[in-house]
Amino acid sequence: MLSGISSEIRQKLQTNLSRVWDRVTAAAEKVRRSPQEITLVAVTKYVLPEVLPALVDAGCQILAESRPQELWRKAEFAANLPVRWHLVGPLQRNKAKKTVPLVELIHSVDSVSLLETLETLGEKQGRQVRVLLEVNISGEPAKHGFPPEKMPEVLEQLKWFPHVQVCGLMGIAGLEGGLGAARQQFSFLRELRDRLRRSAPPQVELRELSMGMSGDFEVAIEEGATMIRLGSILFEGLPPECLKKD
Ligand SMILES: *Cc1c(COP(=O)(O)O)cnc(C)c1O
């Protein structure tokens, strides 16, 4: 357990973050995009809740977790901080009820049955549940996400889910093939989004493209990412007592 965050740790986080923003800006400018089009989602799964205030002070306002239970725990810890939460990992239906009120966006919706659950919750809780649909862009069977060819059919079904607002698509590049393969997969997701947008029902905007992590965010930005989900790169060089053990 951490008793307090030292000024060295704060300094480290600030340095990491400003380096990341420099790289975001350079990648955006390379393809004549404005860095302001890009939202940095700080994935906090590697660190203890005690690190969050320093992360917020360093300029992160959007925090994310990949596991609902860890999100609940950190959201409670950070209740008084000016942050918004995103969920970026799988959501089991029995964890949806508690998760939905805590999050601004769920990046990882990958089944129609989850859409149904979110619709029911949205209706009961009197809210629009904002989500991205996760697409399996790597073709690796172990990865989550709708198969791309299923997407037109999924969008067609959205009319049954008026309390679910689909804001865009999310994808994770595969482990194989390095940055070249990642680029192809990101470009594929953007083209899929553009195509789907033309035929999507009017309430479906598909503005957002959540793609790019610590190892491939520049390529993702060059290919049109509007949200990048960064974890490890933000926490490089932090002492082990800041890190989660598991
Ligand atoms: C952990 C995680 C990230 C961040 O990964 P890094 O490579 O550490 O930046 C992004 N997206 C999802 C879905 C994750 O689970």
The ligand as an ORCA input file, in Angstrom:
! r2SCAN-3c Opt
* xyz 0 1
  C      -4.503     -2.735    -21.311
  C      -5.281     -2.243    -22.446
  C      -4.852     -1.123    -23.164
  C      -3.562     -0.370    -22.856
  O      -2.484     -1.188    -23.210
  P      -0.982     -0.654    -23.282
  O      -0.355     -1.476    -24.350
  O      -0.394     -0.891    -21.949
  O      -1.020      0.779    -23.646
  C      -5.650     -0.682    -24.213
  N      -6.792     -1.316    -24.553
  C      -7.232     -2.395    -23.886
  C      -8.486     -3.047    -24.324
  C      -6.489     -2.906    -22.826
  O      -6.927     -3.998    -22.184
*
